[in-house]
Amino acid sequence: MKKSDFYSFFRKIPKAELHLHIEAVISIETICRFYARRNPELDEASVKKEISRLFKYKDLNGFIQAYLKVQDLYDSVDDFDCIFEDLKNYIVRNGIAYAEVFAAPSAFIKKGFNFSDMVANYQKNIRKIKEEIGVDIRILIDVSRTFGAENSEKNLQLLLSNRIPEIIGIGLGGSEQKGPAKLFGNVFEKARKNGLFTVAHAGEDVGPESVWDSIQILHASRIGHGISSIQDSALVETLAKQKIPLEICPTSNVFTKRFVKRLSDHPARTLFLKGVAVTINTDDPLFFNVELLDEYWNAYSKMDFTKTELKQVILNSFNFSFLPDNEKARFCEAVENAWQEQQEQ
């Protein structure tokens, strides 16, 4: 398919995104507004120049530092209204019918934001988006390796004290090298005992041992990235047999250059063909200058996925979400119907 035809076709197919950091869906326009507010003496050109410097990172730790600097531009909980508006626009542009997004509260709490106020804002904006475009969003709270195990426990306790239906679980993100999964076993166990879903970034910047720990110690339901799994045939077999899905983020993986330096070398399709449940996601759209439709195009044009295989990847995105089974079935039927309609045109 030509690129324009591909985008037109896949935009009309309902999709779920399962690995998306809400703070990274922020638009450049929103960042510039936040920065100008903080630096009123700067003109528009100077603001754009300063913002451009934020995105000159070369590795995962540099990216994390840039991520934290962007978070520092938030002045109040009300600023999340802008982020959810950017998220809504992103969802519409990419034909997303359901999303499970990470929210990382640690840096904001350290700035003095009240977690209860943040949760109230999340709920208000999620319900607003549902009313405006009919799309459900659910949140996974990042308990973050970056700030250590004690902080992750604090985040969990804050979550348990502020339960709302829109927050469905926790995720372990941050620096994989600095915070091994094995340090967070107790937090994940407590989360599950309290009815929360659990997911973990692993195999993004560390070898397959990190994925093993996320499965055997954290008992994570999904693995974010997981691309180093390809190095261990027993691990690949386990992922396939136990139906533990991978939240693949191709452009993000190429950026880190830890295991993949080119999209054409990405192991996603090999993992898919070996029976692993692969989903395609963006991770951080702003920071990697990529959106969900772009990643599907990358999978098709550079990673050798066929069009039919991508339909299965889309079905995976619903089937391995945390939706109730009847909702999964409803969305999968909608995918099949939309696919048939597009084929007939």
N, C-alpha and C positions, 0 to 999 in steps of 0.2 A: 504494500500500500504506500501511496505517496504520503508525505508527512501531514499535509493539510487534510487529506481524507482520513488518515488515522485519528487525528485529533477530533475531527467532526464525529467519527464513529464512536470513539471511546468516551467522549464527553457525555454522550447520551446513554451510556451504560451505567446504572447505579453502582457505586463503589463505596467501600468502607476504607477508612484509613485508621491504622491501629498504632502507629508509632510517629507521633507528631507532638512536638513541644510547643505549648500554646504561646510561650513568650517569644518563640522564634517564628511565629506567623505574623508578627508585627511588621508593618510596612515601613519602607524608608521614609515615607511622608510623616508617619506617626513619630518615628525616631527624631526626625528633624524638628518637629513641633516641640517634642520634649526637650531636645538639646537647646533650641532657641529660647525656650522658657527659662532654662537654667543659665543661659548666657545671652541676656538681652542686648548686650553691646555689639554682638556679631550680626553682620548682614547675612542675607540668604546664601550667597556664594561661599562665605566663610563657614557657615554652618555645614553646608554640604561637603566642603573640603575636610573639616574636622571629622565628620561622620565617616567619610571614606577611609580614614586612617584606622577606624575600628575594625575594618574587615581585612586588614593586611596581616593575617596570621598564617602560619605555615605547618602547624601540627595540631593535634587534638588538645593539648594543654593550652596552646595559644588561642584556640577557638573558645575553650571554656572561659578563659580570662576575658575575651571579647564579649561573651555571653553575659558574664557578670557585670561588665561595664554598661551594657545596654540595660540590664535590670536596674542598675543604680540610677538611671535617668527617670525612673518612676518617682513621682513625688507623693502620691497618695493612692489609696485603694481605688478611687474613682478612675484612675488612669486605665484600669482594666476594662472599662467601658470601650475604650479605643481599640484595645487588643481584640476583644470579642467582635467588634465591628469588622476589623481586618480579617478575623477568622471566618466570619460569615461570608465575606466577599470571596475569600479563598475557596470555601466550600462550593459556592455557586459556580465559580470559574472552572472548577475541576469535576463537576458532576458527582460530588460526594453525597451519599445518602445517609451515612452514619459515621461518626468519628469517636474514637477513644483517644483522649489527649492527655499528655503529662502536664501537670502544673508543679512548678518548683518553688515552694514557699520560703526556703531557708534564707536566701539573700534578702528577701523582703522583710522577714521577721527580724533579721539582724538590723535592718534599717528602722525598725520600730513599728512596722505595720501590724495591725491586730489580725490574727488568723481568723477569728470569728467574722470580722468584717470582710475579709477576703472571701470566705466561704459564702457569705450572703451575696456578695457581688457575683461570684461564679453562678450561683443559683439564679439570680435575677437575669443575668445575661443569657444563660443557657435556655431559660424559659422564653425569653424574648426572641431568640433565634428560632426556637421551635414554632412560635406564633407567626413569625415573619416568613420563614422559608420551609417550615415543616420538617426540619432535620433535627434528629436527636444527637446530643453530644453528652458523653460521659467522661469523667475525669479520674485519672490515676495520680495520686500525690507522690511526687518524687521524694524518697527518703534520703537520697544523695550520698554517694561515697565521699564526695569532695569535702564535706564538713564533718565526717567521722561517724562512728557507730552511735555515740552518745546523742548526737544531733538527730540521727535517724529515729531513735527511740522517742525523742521529744516530738518530732513531726508526727509519728504514729499516735502518740497520746493526744496531741492536738486534734488530729483527725477523728479519733474515737470520741472525743468530747464535743465534736461538731458534726455529727453524722447527718448527711442529707442524701436523698436518693441519687442525686447527680454525681456523687463521688463514690466510686465502686471498688477502689483498690489502691494499692501502692506499687511503685516501680522503683528500681534501683538504677540510678543514672550516675553521672559524674565521672571522675577519673578512675578508670578500671585498674590502672597500675597502682594507684595510691590506695585504693580501697577494695581489697579482695572480697569476693562474694562471701567467703566463709566467715567474715566478721559480722555478718548481718543475719545469721540464721535465727537468732532469738526474735528479732523484730518481725521477720517473715512468719514465724510460727505464731506469734501473737496476732498478727494481722489475719491469718487464716482462721484462727479460733474465733475471731470476731466477725467472721463472714465476709472478709474482704478478699478480692482477687489479688494475685501477686504476679508480677512480671519483673524481669531483670535484663539490663544491658549486659551482654557477655560475648566474648569472642570477637569484639570490635577492635581492641587494642592489645589483647592478651591471647595466648594460645588456647587450645581446646580444653585445657585444665580449668579455665574460668567457666566454660559452659558446663563441664561436668559438675563443678561446685554449685552452679546455679540450679542444676537439676537435682543433685543428690543432697545438698545442704539446704538450699532455699526452697526447693520443690516449686520452682517458678512454673506457672502455667504456659508462659510464652517466653521466648528468648529474643531480646532486642539485638539485631544484627546477626551474631552467631556465625560469622563467615569463617572463622578459624576452625570451625567444626570439620571442614573438608579435609583437614590434615589427619583426622582420626577416623578410620573406617568404622570402628566399633561405636563411636559416638554418633556418626551419621546413621548407622543401623538403629541405634537407640532412639534417636529423634524420630525416625520414620515409624518404628514399631510402636512407640508410646504416643505417637501423634502430637508431639511437642512442636508447635509452629515456630518459624523464624520470621521476625519482622525485619525484612531486608530493606536497606536504604542505600541504593547503589551509589549515588553521587557522594553521599556522606562517606561511604567506605573508600571511594577513590581519593577523596580529599585527605583522609588520614594517612593514606599510602602505607599503612602498616602491613596489610596482607594483599591489597589490590592496588595496582598503579594505573590500570586502564579498565574502562567498562568492559571491553572485549575479553578481559581476563577474569571477570567476576565469576565466582563459583555458583551463583544463584541457580542457574539452569541445571548444572550438574547435580546440585542438591535436590532440585525439583524432580529430575529424572530418576533419582535414587529413592524417591518416595517421601522426601521430607516436605511437610506442608509449608510452602513458601508464600509469604505475602509481600507486597511491594508498598513502600512508604517513602516519605521524604525526610523525616527526622527534623530538619531545621530549614524550612524553605527560604527564609531571608538570608541566612548565613551561607547557604550553599547555592543560592540563586537557582532554585529548582522547585517545580511544583509537581503534583501527583501525576498529571497527564504527561509531563516531561519524563518522569521516571518510567511510565509505561512505554513511552516512545523509545527511551533508552534500552529497555528490556527487549523490545521488538527489533530495533535497528542496529544495536551494538552488542547485545548479549544473547542473540539467537533464539529467543523465545518466539514460538509461532503465535499466530493470532488465537488459535484454539487453546493453546496452553495458557495464554493470558486470560482467557475466559475462566479457566480453572483457578488461576491466581485470584481473580476477582471473587469467585465463589468462596475461595479460602478466606478472603478478607471478612466475609460475613460468618462463615462456619466456625472460624476460630476467634471470633469476637466474644465478648462476654454477654451478648444478647441472650434472652430466653430462646429456647428451641423453636417456639412457634414464630418468633420474630425472624430468626435465621431463615426458616423455611419461606416466610413471606418475602424476604429480600431476595433469596435465591430464585424464587419464582419470577420476581420482577426483573432480575438479571436475564433469565432465559427468555422472557417475553420481549424485553428491549433488544436483546441480541437478535432474535428472530425478525423483529421489525426492521432493524438496521440492515440485516442481510437481504431483506426483500426489496429494499430501496435501490 
